[in-house]
Amino acid sequence: MRDADGDVTDVVPWGNRVVTSKWPMSGKFSRDGRFYITNDLQWGPDVRGFYLNAPPSQLTVIELAPLEAGDEAQHFVVGGVSLPRHAESIAFSNDGTLIATSNIGQTWLAPDEVGYSQSSLSLVQFDTETGQVNHAGNWSFDGILPEGIEFDAADRYVVAGVFEYETPEPRQGALEFWRVLRDRETPRLERTDYVITTGPGAHSLIVVN
């Protein structure tokens, strides 16, 4: 709620509760604010190891009621798509038609341990009118616990934060740049050689336009 000057005075529930898939980690509004998308990790006390053996992650798309609906607002789940395990970071392209996720796999384990799986990035097409989603693909890469993902201002690149790599100590983190290709019916990502080394623990990103 806001006062006459536009300042926030209170936060109150609006409309019905919506059931997502299990263990929503975070969420993003679509560029026009009509939809809200959650990345659901499927963790929980009923999963053996709580998160270690979690099933694939899920995106859930919620269509929000029009603002003028007031107290009668009704929100609806209108779409969803399966993703690789532990899709902890999510970003919308600036034109609103693509969603990228960073999936940490089970990279806290050593590559020779049972249960290990590589990190990956995923790209999802988003219909700005209906909220329907289409999984465009996954791209694996060698990086431990990649967290934080964003599109650049022109939607030409996706930048992914990497906590660290499997290297001798002292380990370093990095920002990896992936090219967004739209020359085919289904968009895709292509890894570039451009990497900015950081200290260990790169975890979140903000793009300043």
Buried (B, 14 or more C-beta within 10 A) or exposed (E): EEEEEEEEEEEEEBBEEBEBBBBBBEBBEBBEEBBBBBBBBBBEEEBEEEBEEBEEBBBBBBBBBEEEEEEEBEBEBBBBBBBBBBBBBBBBBBEBBBBBBBBBBBBBBEEEEEEEBBBBBBBBBBBBEEBBBEBBEBBEBEBBBBBBBBBBEEBEBBBBBBBBBEEEEEBBBBBBBBEBEEEEEEBBBEBEEEEEEBEBBBBEBEEEE
